[in-house]
Amino acid sequence: MRYAKLLLLTATVSLAFSSAACSTVPIATGCSELARSVLTRSTPHAEIGDSGDPTLDWQLYGAAETGQLNKANDDKATGFAIINACEVRDAEVTARLARPWYRRLLPG
């Protein structure tokens, strides 16, 4: 019984050292892959209507083209937000993994 405590302590310390030395990097989707569906989507141009008045048609086309430009700019902003959030996620994981081995044993 005298050696049981020593054996248990040795096994616990050995397990702690062996698990602290393991790489626990999670496999996560890359940042560019997350934003691919947004950033590779093409925004079509506006259509020129045929109302019979060429001046009105071009004015309506200009307004519609501005709307398409707004959609394209929104896609770029959304893609940047996705990549930024991904980089923040990766930085948090890296910071958690860079902690000393004894801090990894605690939750969080």
Residue pairs with C-beta under 8 A, 6 or more apart in sequence:
16 101
16 105
17 101
20 101
20 102
20 104
21 101
24 97
25 93
25 97
26 93
28 89
28 90
28 93
30 86
31 82
31 83
31 86
31 87
31 90
32 83
34 82
34 83
34 86
35 79
35 80
35 82
35 83
35 86
38 75
38 78
38 79
38 82
39 75
39 76
39 79
41 75
43 68
43 69
43 71
43 72
43 75
44 68
45 65
45 68
46 61
46 64
46 65
46 67
46 68
47 61
47 64
48 57
48 58
48 61
49 57
49 60
49 61
50 57
51 57
51 60
96 104
